[in-house]
Each structure stands twice: as C-alpha cells, then as structure tokens.
Amino acid sequence: MVKSSGTAVDQEEFQKSMKKPLVKYSDMPTEMGNEAVEVCTAALDKFQISRDYEGASAVIKNTLDKKFGPSWQCAIGEGFGFNISCQQKFLLHLYYGKVGILCYKS
C-alpha cells in the first residue's frame, strides 16, 4: 500500500489502471478502431516483458495488413514524435502504460 495525502491507494489497482490503453487520437470508424486497439494491446502484452518493440510492431503491422488491407505502418516506443502523411480514416495513436503506439495506413 502506498499512502498519499491521507488516503490509501492500492498499488496493484494503480498498475491495473495503467495497463488500459489510452487512445490519444483516432480517426478510424469505431469498430475498426476497437479492433486495432485490441490487436495493439495483445501484441504489446506478448512482447512487453522482453521489451521487443520491433517484434510487437511487426505483429501489429502484419495483423492489420490481413484485416484491413496492405500498406500499414506501426511505430512503438517510449519517447518519439511524428509528422506523417496517411490516408484518412486510418490513423490510431495510443498509449499502453508508458509505451506509445502509432498505427497508420499509407
């Protein structure tokens, strides 16, 4: 337990809340966006322990290529900025804990 300003906060509860994806921006249709978020979280769960972001990125790209057609790009990291050109309705930027994920179709 961690005490903060008189209230007890369960550290395990805090860690669980950090494991939920936080979508910063998405212009995808709702159903497509939800599927893409699920793909991203599943891949990151699989590769995050070893911090193999390259492997997670490849899995996400290949899965999105199969589900939604070719030409997807995926960038994963703990500190990056971006300025890209992409097709409308095919951009997703989210955070999963401390890790940022950018997926887009070019």
C-alpha positions as CSV (number, residue, x, y, z in Angstrom):
1,M,0.0,0.0,0.0
2,V,1.2,3.5,-0.8
3,K,0.0,6.4,1.3
4,S,-0.7,9.6,-0.4
5,S,-2.2,12.7,1.3
6,G,-4.1,10.7,3.9
7,T,-5.7,8.2,1.5
8,A,-4.5,4.6,0.9
9,V,-4.0,3.7,-2.7
10,D,-3.6,0.1,-3.7
11,Q,-0.5,-0.1,-5.9
12,E,-1.8,-3.2,-7.7
13,E,-5.0,-1.3,-8.6
14,F,-2.9,1.5,-9.9
15,Q,-0.8,-0.9,-12.1
16,K,-4.0,-2.4,-13.5
17,S,-5.3,1.1,-14.5
18,M,-2.0,1.8,-16.3
19,K,-2.5,-1.4,-18.4
20,K,-5.6,0.0,-20.1
21,P,-5.0,1.6,-23.5
22,L,-5.4,5.3,-23.7
23,V,-6.3,6.4,-27.2
24,K,-4.9,9.9,-27.8
25,Y,-6.2,10.2,-31.4
26,S,-8.1,8.1,-33.8
27,D,-10.0,8.9,-37.0
28,M,-10.9,5.3,-37.6
29,P,-14.5,4.1,-37.6
30,T,-15.4,2.9,-34.1
31,E,-15.5,-0.8,-34.9
32,M,-12.2,-0.7,-36.8
33,G,-10.6,1.4,-34.1
34,N,-11.7,-1.1,-31.4
35,E,-10.2,-4.0,-33.3
36,A,-7.0,-2.1,-33.9
37,V,-6.7,-1.3,-30.2
38,E,-7.2,-5.0,-29.3
39,V,-4.5,-6.0,-31.8
40,C,-2.1,-3.5,-30.3
41,T,-2.7,-4.4,-26.7
42,A,-2.5,-8.2,-27.4
43,A,0.8,-7.7,-29.3
44,L,2.3,-5.5,-26.6
45,D,1.2,-7.9,-23.8
46,K,3.1,-10.6,-25.7
47,F,6.3,-8.7,-26.2
48,Q,6.5,-6.1,-23.4
49,I,8.3,-8.3,-20.9
50,S,11.3,-8.7,-23.2
51,R,10.8,-5.1,-24.4
52,D,10.9,-6.4,-28.0
53,Y,9.0,-3.5,-29.5
54,E,10.3,-4.4,-33.0
55,G,8.6,-7.8,-32.8
56,A,5.4,-6.3,-31.4
57,S,5.4,-3.7,-34.3
58,A,5.8,-6.5,-36.9
59,V,2.9,-8.5,-35.4
60,I,0.6,-5.4,-35.3
61,K,1.5,-4.4,-38.9
62,N,1.0,-7.9,-40.3
63,T,-2.3,-8.4,-38.4
64,L,-3.6,-5.0,-39.6
65,D,-2.5,-5.8,-43.2
66,K,-4.5,-9.0,-43.1
67,K,-7.6,-7.5,-41.5
68,F,-7.8,-4.1,-43.3
69,G,-5.7,-4.4,-46.4
70,P,-2.0,-3.7,-47.1
71,S,0.3,-0.7,-46.5
72,W,0.0,-0.4,-42.7
73,Q,2.9,1.2,-40.7
74,C,3.4,0.8,-37.0
75,A,5.8,2.6,-34.6
76,I,6.2,1.7,-31.0
77,G,8.4,3.4,-28.4
78,E,8.7,5.2,-25.1
79,G,9.6,8.6,-26.5
80,F,9.0,9.7,-30.0
81,G,7.3,12.4,-32.0
82,F,5.9,12.1,-35.5
83,N,4.8,14.1,-38.5
84,I,3.2,11.8,-41.1
85,S,1.0,11.8,-44.2
86,C,-1.6,9.0,-44.2
87,Q,-4.9,8.0,-45.6
88,Q,-8.0,9.5,-43.9
89,K,-9.8,7.2,-41.5
90,F,-6.7,5.0,-41.0
91,L,-4.8,6.6,-38.1
92,L,-4.5,5.4,-34.5
93,H,-2.3,6.9,-31.8
94,L,-2.5,5.4,-28.3
95,Y,-0.5,4.8,-25.1
96,Y,-0.4,1.5,-23.3
97,G,1.2,2.3,-20.0
98,K,4.4,4.2,-20.8
99,V,4.6,2.9,-24.4
100,G,3.3,4.9,-27.3
101,I,1.9,3.1,-30.4
102,L,1.3,4.8,-33.7
103,C,-0.5,2.8,-36.5
104,Y,-1.5,4.3,-39.9
105,K,-2.1,3.3,-43.4
106,S,0.0,5.0,-46.1
